[in-house]
Amino acid sequence: MEFIKEFKAFAMRGNVMDMAVGIVIGVAFGKIVTSLVNDIIMPPIGVLMGGVDFSHLAVTLKAAAGSEPAVTLKYGAFLNTIIDFLVVAFAIFLAIKALNAMKRKQAEAPAAPPVQEMILREIRDILRSKGEKIL
């Protein structure tokens, strides 16, 4: 029973839940990127290269013989996967760059002085306004 309690405590931690949400979002983003590459980016590239469909590019290493299927090296699908990776890497780069820029702006903003310091400033200003000499 102790094992189950430990597992439940682990699974319900905030960072584990955040990671699970991140993975689900990442999978959905991966599908979007795959569609972007296969349906938007690759067709124009294929047209520019003379109507080549990259997903079907392959080199036959061994022809089909009887009931054995042909052995092929599917480099077109590999090219699509590389482009998928580059698009995802670029999107992550842009997101991290934006986060770092926001962090820099927050770091540049001066922090508010402590409450005691503000009260002392007010007292100083009141004494100055009354014409009293302050050290």
SULRA-V413774 format. One record per residue. N is the residue number from 1. RES is the residue in one small letter. SS is DSSP state (alpha for helix, beta for strand, coil for the rest). BURIAL is + if it has 16 or more other C-alpha atoms within 10 Angstrom, else -. Layout:
N/RES/SS/BURIAL, N/RES/SS/BURIAL
//
This chain:
1/m/coil/-, 2/e/alpha/-, 3/f/alpha/-, 4/i/alpha/-, 5/k/alpha/-, 6/e/alpha/-, 7/f/alpha/-, 8/k/alpha/-, 9/a/alpha/-, 10/f/alpha/-, 11/a/alpha/-, 12/m/coil/-, 13/r/coil/-, 14/g/alpha/-, 15/n/alpha/-, 16/v/alpha/-, 17/m/alpha/-, 18/d/alpha/-, 19/m/alpha/-, 20/a/alpha/-, 21/v/alpha/-, 22/g/alpha/-, 23/i/alpha/-, 24/v/alpha/-, 25/i/alpha/-, 26/g/alpha/-, 27/v/alpha/-, 28/a/alpha/-, 29/f/alpha/-, 30/g/alpha/+, 31/k/alpha/-, 32/i/alpha/-, 33/v/alpha/+, 34/t/alpha/+, 35/s/alpha/-, 36/l/alpha/-, 37/v/alpha/+, 38/n/alpha/+, 39/d/alpha/-, 40/i/alpha/-, 41/i/alpha/-, 42/m/alpha/+, 43/p/alpha/+, 44/p/alpha/-, 45/i/alpha/-, 46/g/alpha/-, 47/v/alpha/-, 48/l/alpha/-, 49/m/coil/-, 50/g/coil/-, 51/g/coil/-, 52/v/coil/+, 53/d/coil/+, 54/f/alpha/+, 55/s/alpha/+, 56/h/alpha/-, 57/l/coil/+, 58/a/coil/-, 59/v/beta/-, 60/t/beta/-, 61/l/beta/-, 62/k/beta/-, 63/a/coil/-, 64/a/coil/-, 65/a/beta/-, 66/g/coil/-, 67/s/coil/-, 68/e/beta/-, 69/p/coil/-, 70/a/coil/-, 71/v/beta/-, 72/t/beta/-, 73/l/beta/-, 74/k/coil/-, 75/y/alpha/-, 76/g/alpha/+, 77/a/alpha/+, 78/f/alpha/-, 79/l/alpha/-, 80/n/alpha/+, 81/t/alpha/+, 82/i/alpha/-, 83/i/alpha/+, 84/d/alpha/+, 85/f/alpha/+, 86/l/alpha/-, 87/v/alpha/+, 88/v/alpha/+, 89/a/alpha/-, 90/f/alpha/-, 91/a/alpha/-, 92/i/alpha/-, 93/f/alpha/-, 94/l/alpha/-, 95/a/alpha/-, 96/i/alpha/-, 97/k/alpha/-, 98/a/alpha/-, 99/l/alpha/-, 100/n/alpha/-, 101/a/alpha/-, 102/m/alpha/-, 103/k/alpha/-, 104/r/alpha/-, 105/k/alpha/-, 106/q/alpha/-, 107/a/alpha/-, 108/e/alpha/-, 109/a/coil/-, 110/p/coil/-, 111/a/coil/-, 112/a/coil/-, 113/p/coil/-, 114/p/coil/-, 115/v/alpha/-, 116/q/alpha/-, 117/e/alpha/-, 118/m/alpha/-, 119/i/alpha/-, 120/l/alpha/-, 121/r/alpha/-, 122/e/alpha/-, 123/i/alpha/-, 124/r/alpha/-, 125/d/alpha/-, 126/i/alpha/-, 127/l/alpha/-, 128/r/alpha/-, 129/s/alpha/-, 130/k/coil/-, 131/g/coil/-, 132/e/coil/-, 133/k/coil/-, 134/i/coil/-, 135/l/coil/-
//
